Amino acid sequence: MSDYNFAYLDEQTKRMIRRAILKALAVPGYQVPFASREMPMPYGWGTGGVQVSAACLVPEDRLKVIDQGADDTTNAVSIRRFFERTAGVATTGRTAEATLIQTRHRIPEEPLTRDQILVYQVPIPEPLRFLEPRETETRKMHSLEEYGLVHVKLYEDIARHGQIATSYAYPVKVEGRYVMDPSPIPKFDNPKLESAAVQLFGAGREQRIYALPPHCKVVSLDFEDHPFEATKADHACDLCGSGTSYLDEVIVDDAGGRMFVCSDTDYCEGRRDAGHRGRLAAINQEDAA
Amino acid sequence: MYVAVKGGERAIENAHAWLAEERRGDPSVPELSVAQIRTQMALAVNRVMAEGSLYDPDLAALAIKQARGDLIEAVFLIRAYRTTLPRFGASRPVETGDMRCDRRISATFKDAPGGQVLGPTFDYTHRLLDFKLAAEGEVPPAPQSETQAGPVPHITDFLNRDGLIQTEERSDEAPPDLTRQPLEFPANRALRLQALTRGDEGFVLGLAYSTQRGYARNHAFVGELRIGRVTVEMEVPELGFAIAIGEVELTECETVNQFAGSKTEPAQFTRGYGLVFGQTERKAISMALVDRALRWRELGEDNLGAPAQDEEFVLSHCDNIQATGFLEHIKLPHYVDFQSELELVRRLRAEAQAAREAAE
């Protein structure tokens, strides 16, 4: 595709996005407004993440794209192909081999390194949005560090359900200052937000970029008597046997039969390659053959 | 047995192939040409140009063809193309007073200098299906008359002469560009008008209608509605003067709205304004009503809490490309989030069950 610039966006646009990224890294957790462009995929399909990735990619990069933890879900395939066509960069499914990973809804199980960038697709960047719909109000609340409303919401959860009833997009406080929405990752992934990698969050429709620099302090909001808990399905992976990875529940028959498999497909394959086996690994292998 | 969404790559390719086949439809029926769409589906083309913010009837017609007639999808194609275009500069403001009008009506005066021209309107057609069209669409040529030479004055100017209508402040300030700066609030009027003119016709119509039904009623009269062609001029630095670079068809609507006045201000009419690409008068009138409703602060009116008065609500939700993208994205896989909700609901139910059993 020679009609378009490297990684689709023109250099002026990339420069504008890079400036927003640098500002975001300088003020961790703060949502930087940026002049998001209309992309050739719909809003809601990861236009923010795609723009951030486009602004970060260099020809030497090796790109990995995941959606729901998997490399072969349709939208991950589509975004990977977009960058193969417009940037011609190498791609990979291996977390460890990737220099830039664009993700939707998951953080890879394998710890990331200082040489990697993790780009999140963000639908609603504002952690206060469902408590206060007005942007003019929420921006004021952030500048005044007025976060009481979030705690009231969490408290009301406990009063009503006996525990905090937020299971994904669980709010965090960054470097003791900004409350941030980690994008709709399951709260199981929240501890991984403290990472050696650069983490960038792009919200295209809402025109915001925010960031976590390496080793930035990220605390999931909680109460002393109701501490934050990273939860997952109480099973082991039926394919690789991992007892510590985040699991998808797959319905396998009409009789309510189900299996649990790693949502991180690369992690699961890596473990199986290393000889680990889960409860149904043999059956599945027969199916695949 | 393991049935997660695998083989995405081939599925996408096959879906695209099927889509292309469906777009073409029955191959025994002749294919639509872009020229046919441009000339015979002109109002659809106009809507796509207006909401796509790109004046190019050929591209709009192509987009409609590619989108199988889904106009929002066509708008999206045009928008995505538009962002890739380089910016040479800006035209001078177009002079709608010099418009070559195909249509020009006023609801506030029986007649006015320049005359009332109905033009090609549906207004007084009887909406009876014309079964003859199913067989053939040939029509005899319409009667012709000499076009009127010279500028057509704006009707609101006549009111302005007597001080009966509020004067708009002139400003040479460059308007902000919605497509190059993030939308931030409060927005000035230029930015609001920019958002409304590319906003979804249905959404703007609905908001305008709500003001008529009492949600921030501002009692609008169509002072003037005009449709026609205006010359676009651009100043070329090397030349030092403006040259005509083309013409565009526009619909302009100026409403005259009730205003009671206050102790300090004598009673005066106020204005709403709509300007949209192409013949798009439903949109232009709607835009003028919403513009007027959004001006409550500037005109010293009360905020009645009506949706059409709420700048943040209107501007954040009027763009159909943003709206449809976010709405439709919920059909993408969300099973990771759903899984975490599933765990939570199971746990809450288990705890409730345990509590109930303990109580028994």
Boltz contact constraints between the chains, C-beta under 6 A:
constraints:
  - contact:
      token1: [A, 33]
      token2: [B, 182]
      max_distance: 6.0
  - contact:
      token1: [A, 34]
      token2: [B, 182]
      max_distance: 6.0
  - contact:
      token1: [A, 35]
      token2: [B, 180]
      max_distance: 6.0
  - contact:
      token1: [A, 35]
      token2: [B, 181]
      max_distance: 6.0
  - contact:
      token1: [A, 35]
      token2: [B, 182]
      max_distance: 6.0
  - contact:
      token1: [A, 37]
      token2: [B, 83]
      max_distance: 6.0
  - contact:
      token1: [A, 38]
      token2: [B, 79]
      max_distance: 6.0
  - contact:
      token1: [A, 38]
      token2: [B, 80]
      max_distance: 6.0
  - contact:
      token1: [A, 38]
      token2: [B, 83]
      max_distance: 6.0
  - contact:
      token1: [A, 40]
      token2: [B, 80]
      max_distance: 6.0
  - contact:
      token1: [A, 42]
      token2: [B, 325]
      max_distance: 6.0
  - contact:
      token1: [A, 43]
      token2: [B, 322]
      max_distance: 6.0
  - contact:
      token1: [A, 43]
      token2: [B, 325]
      max_distance: 6.0
  - contact:
      token1: [A, 43]
      token2: [B, 326]
      max_distance: 6.0
  - contact:
      token1: [A, 44]
      token2: [B, 325]
      max_distance: 6.0
  - contact:
      token1: [A, 44]
      token2: [B, 326]
      max_distance: 6.0
  - contact:
      token1: [A, 44]
      token2: [B, 329]
      max_distance: 6.0
  - contact:
      token1: [A, 68]
      token2: [B, 333]
      max_distance: 6.0
  - contact:
      token1: [A, 68]
      token2: [B, 335]
      max_distance: 6.0
  - contact:
      token1: [A, 68]
      token2: [B, 336]
      max_distance: 6.0
  - contact:
      token1: [A, 72]
      token2: [B, 6]
      max_distance: 6.0
  - contact:
      token1: [A, 72]
      token2: [B, 8]
      max_distance: 6.0
  - contact:
      token1: [A, 73]
      token2: [B, 5]
      max_distance: 6.0
  - contact:
      token1: [A, 73]
      token2: [B, 8]
      max_distance: 6.0
  - contact:
      token1: [A, 73]
      token2: [B, 333]
      max_distance: 6.0
  - contact:
      token1: [A, 74]
      token2: [B, 8]
      max_distance: 6.0
  - contact:
      token1: [A, 74]
      token2: [B, 12]
      max_distance: 6.0
  - contact:
      token1: [A, 75]
      token2: [B, 332]
      max_distance: 6.0
  - contact:
      token1: [A, 77]
      token2: [B, 8]
      max_distance: 6.0
  - contact:
      token1: [A, 77]
      token2: [B, 9]
      max_distance: 6.0
  - contact:
      token1: [A, 105]
      token2: [B, 336]
      max_distance: 6.0
  - contact:
      token1: [A, 106]
      token2: [B, 336]
      max_distance: 6.0
  - contact:
      token1: [A, 134]
      token2: [B, 312]
      max_distance: 6.0
  - contact:
      token1: [A, 136]
      token2: [B, 185]
      max_distance: 6.0
  - contact:
      token1: [A, 161]
      token2: [B, 348]
      max_distance: 6.0
  - contact:
      token1: [A, 167]
      token2: [B, 340]
      max_distance: 6.0
  - contact:
      token1: [A, 167]
      token2: [B, 341]
      max_distance: 6.0
  - contact:
      token1: [A, 167]
      token2: [B, 344]
      max_distance: 6.0
  - contact:
      token1: [A, 168]
      token2: [B, 337]
      max_distance: 6.0
  - contact:
      token1: [A, 168]
      token2: [B, 340]
      max_distance: 6.0
  - contact:
      token1: [A, 184]
      token2: [B, 337]
      max_distance: 6.0
  - contact:
      token1: [A, 186]
      token2: [B, 336]
      max_distance: 6.0
  - contact:
      token1: [A, 186]
      token2: [B, 340]
      max_distance: 6.0
  - contact:
      token1: [A, 205]
      token2: [B, 322]
      max_distance: 6.0
  - contact:
      token1: [A, 205]
      token2: [B, 326]
      max_distance: 6.0
  - contact:
      token1: [A, 207]
      token2: [B, 182]
      max_distance: 6.0
  - contact:
      token1: [A, 231]
      token2: [B, 343]
      max_distance: 6.0
  - contact:
      token1: [A, 233]
      token2: [B, 343]
      max_distance: 6.0
  - contact:
      token1: [A, 248]
      token2: [B, 335]
      max_distance: 6.0
  - contact:
      token1: [A, 248]
      token2: [B, 339]
      max_distance: 6.0
  - contact:
      token1: [A, 249]
      token2: [B, 339]
      max_distance: 6.0
  - contact:
      token1: [A, 252]
      token2: [B, 1]
      max_distance: 6.0
  - contact:
      token1: [A, 263]
      token2: [B, 336]
      max_distance: 6.0
  - contact:
      token1: [A, 283]
      token2: [B, 1]
      max_distance: 6.0
  - contact:
      token1: [A, 284]
      token2: [B, 1]
      max_distance: 6.0
  - contact:
      token1: [A, 284]
      token2: [B, 2]
      max_distance: 6.0
  - contact:
      token1: [A, 287]
      token2: [B, 1]
      max_distance: 6.0
